[in-house]
Structures are given as structure tokens and as C-alpha cells.
Amino acid sequence: MLKFLLGAAVGYVLGAKAGRERYEQLHRTYQRVADHPAVQGAAGVVRARVEEVVKGPKESSPSANGSAR
């Protein structure tokens, strides 16, 4: 546990030294990547697939909901 706390303290100090400028640089890079058309397209595909999985099979298909005998 002591090693963990020491590591956290060292990480905090080093992160504080990097300061706001480094944070802003990382944030700008993230925004550039997130706003890229290829990333937006991939996110749309993933979003559609997740919605499809969450909603389950379409209700209009009798075999999909198990009502066909």
C-alpha cells in the first residue's frame, strides 16, 4: 500500500509540473482527433450497431420474436 501511495504522490507532483499548458495541448489534440470526419464516421457506425444490439431483433419479423410455430 505504501508503494502505491508513493507512486500516486510522485505522479501527482510530475503531473502538476506539466501544468495547464500540457493539459491544453492534450485537449486540443483530442478535439482534432474527435472532430476528424473518419472518426465521426466510425463513431456513427458503432453507435448504430450498439443501438441495434440493445434494441434486439426487429419486432416485425415473426421468427425473430419467437411467435412463429
C-alpha positions in Angstrom: 0.0 0.0 0.0 2.9 2.3 0.8 4.3 1.8 -2.7 1.0 2.7 -4.2 0.7 6.0 -2.2 4.3 6.9 -3.1 3.6 6.3 -6.7 0.5 8.4 -6.6 2.3 11.2 -4.9 5.1 11.1 -7.5 2.6 11.0 -10.3 0.7 14.0 -8.8 3.9 16.1 -8.5 5.1 15.3 -12.0 1.6 16.0 -13.4 1.4 19.3 -11.5 4.8 20.3 -13.0 3.4 19.6 -16.5 0.8 22.2 -15.7 -2.1 23.7 -17.6 -0.1 24.2 -20.8 0.3 20.4 -21.3 -3.3 19.8 -20.4 -4.4 22.3 -23.1 -2.1 20.7 -25.6 -3.6 17.3 -24.9 -7.1 18.7 -25.1 -6.5 20.4 -28.5 -5.1 17.1 -29.8 -8.2 15.2 -28.5 -10.5 17.7 -30.1 -8.7 17.5 -33.5 -9.0 13.7 -33.5 -12.6 13.6 -32.3 -13.7 16.1 -34.9 -12.0 14.3 -37.8 -14.5 13.0 -40.4 -13.2 9.4 -40.3 -13.6 9.3 -36.6 -17.1 10.7 -36.8 -18.0 8.1 -39.4 -16.6 5.3 -37.3 -18.5 6.6 -34.2 -21.7 6.7 -36.2 -21.3 3.0 -37.3 -20.5 2.0 -33.7 -23.5 3.9 -32.4 -25.8 2.3 -34.9 -24.5 -1.2 -34.1 -24.9 -0.6 -30.3 -28.5 0.6 -30.8 -29.2 -2.5 -32.9 -27.8 -4.8 -30.3 -29.6 -3.0 -27.4 -33.0 -3.0 -29.1 -32.7 -6.6 -30.1 -34.2 -8.2 -33.2 -36.9 -6.3 -35.2 -40.4 -6.9 -33.9 -41.9 -7.1 -37.4 -40.3 -10.5 -38.1 -42.4 -13.4 -36.7 -39.4 -15.7 -36.5 -37.3 -13.1 -34.7 -39.6 -12.7 -31.7 -40.4 -16.4 -31.3 -44.1 -16.2 -32.2 -43.8 -18.5 -35.3 -44.6 -22.1 -34.7 
